Amino acid sequence: SATVGGIDTNFDYESWYVGAGSTGNIGDRLLYGVELVYQGGETLSDPIVVQPQTKDDIQAFAGDFKLDFLVSDANKSRFTVEVLVATGDDDRSLHTTNTFGGNAPGTDDHSFNAFGLINTGLAFSPNVSNLILLRGGASTFPLPNSEWFKQLQVGTNLFVFNKFDDDAPIDELTSDQTYLGFESDCYANWQITSDLSLGIRYGVFFPGQAITTDKDPRHFFFTSITYAY
């Protein structure tokens, strides 16, 4: 337990997951991936309005669907389409995953929490909760015949973010609107030598009508050099 915002808050989130998934190919050039997860368990309610907190059931789900089209050219080009869906809970008051500002007392918590490693963009990168994400991507090795740059891969991703439930919160303050915004990312991975690689990432997020805290574009830049021995 802890005191949050001057309010005594107990924390007890015990969840379990049942999932099923499949990956494979459809023909020679199309790869697919699908994963479905149901989340159950128990959580404590939001302490802001009612004390003592109640223990409530968790009933939530998420699904991820992805297709990769392989061009089968010398550049190893591919195109990707992905759809991610995760439920939210419209009786949560402030936050989609936290206890403080969370589930209303005496109600089931439909807000999904914790999917694993999912690409939700560099700049916005929301929790996979109360979210519908659409992603389109492309990547290629532009110089396969170059001695120095044959292991250089470049790519881009375009994301469109929406709420699953427009009345439910996410992990920052929003209005009761559906559209969260869109993001454009680009990246480069260069295997310079067998033990030296360079990575560059840049993303910019443009908030939609549901975002209330900051309407300015959000930028993210990251670069790394990895030496393996």
Sequence and secondary structure as in RCSB ss.txt:
>XXXX:A:sequence
SATVGGIDTNFDYESWYVGAGSTGNIGDRLLYGVELVYQGGETLSDPIVVQPQTKDDIQAFAGDFKLDFLVSDAN
KSRFTVEVLVATGDDDRSLHTTNTFGGNAPGTDDHSFNAFGLINTGLAFSPNVSNLILLRGGASTFPLPNSEWFK
QLQVGTNLFVFNKFDDDAPIDELTSDQTYLGFESDCYANWQITSDLSLGIRYGVFFPGQAITTDKDPRHFFFTSI
TYAY
>XXXX:A:secstr
 EEETTEEE    EEEEEEEEEEEEETTTEEEEEEEEEEEEEEE  TTTSSS  EEEEEEEEEEEEEEEE  STT
  EEEEEEEEE   TT SS SS STT   TTS B       S   TTTT   SSSEEEEEEEEEE S TT TTTT
TEEEEEEEEEEE SSTTS  SS B S SEEEEEEEEEEEEEEETTEEEEEEEEEEEE TTB S  S EEEEEEEE
EE  
